[in-house]
Amino acid sequence: MNDADMRKIMEMLSKMDKKDLEKGISQASQILNSTSKDEILKKLNGLK
């Protein structure tokens, strides 16, 4: 990941309120802890 990508991520995070940020982190954690690639893709597609 380059510096520009990290800067964009940090800007996005700074604009989120704490509740939204915690919810997003929780969802990301659940998705990443899934063992199935298909499950991860299914959940990501459902979030759109």
C-alpha positions as CSV (number, residue, x, y, z in Angstrom):
1,M,0.0,0.0,0.0
2,N,1.5,3.3,-0.9
3,D,1.4,6.6,1.0
4,A,-1.4,8.1,-1.2
5,D,-3.7,5.1,-0.5
6,M,-3.0,5.3,3.2
7,R,-3.7,9.0,3.2
8,K,-7.1,8.5,1.5
9,I,-8.0,5.8,4.1
10,M,-7.0,8.0,7.0
11,E,-9.1,10.9,5.5
12,M,-12.1,8.6,5.2
13,L,-11.7,7.4,8.7
14,S,-11.4,10.9,10.1
15,K,-14.8,11.8,8.6
16,M,-16.7,8.9,10.1
17,D,-18.2,9.2,13.5
18,K,-17.3,6.7,16.2
19,K,-20.4,4.5,15.9
20,D,-20.1,4.1,12.1
21,L,-16.4,3.4,12.4
22,E,-17.0,0.7,15.1
23,K,-19.7,-0.9,12.9
24,G,-17.5,-0.9,9.9
25,I,-14.6,-2.4,11.8
26,S,-16.9,-5.1,13.2
27,Q,-18.2,-6.0,9.8
28,A,-14.7,-6.1,8.3
29,S,-13.5,-8.3,11.2
30,Q,-16.4,-10.8,10.7
31,I,-15.8,-11.0,6.9
32,L,-12.0,-11.5,7.4
33,N,-12.5,-14.2,10.0
34,S,-14.7,-16.2,7.6
35,T,-12.8,-19.2,6.2
36,S,-14.5,-19.4,2.9
37,K,-13.6,-17.2,0.0
38,D,-17.1,-17.5,-1.4
39,E,-18.6,-16.4,1.9
40,I,-16.4,-13.3,2.0
41,L,-17.3,-12.4,-1.6
42,K,-21.0,-12.9,-0.8
43,K,-20.9,-10.7,2.2
44,L,-19.0,-8.0,0.4
45,N,-21.4,-8.0,-2.5
46,G,-24.3,-7.7,0.0
47,L,-22.8,-4.6,1.6
48,K,-23.1,-2.6,-1.6
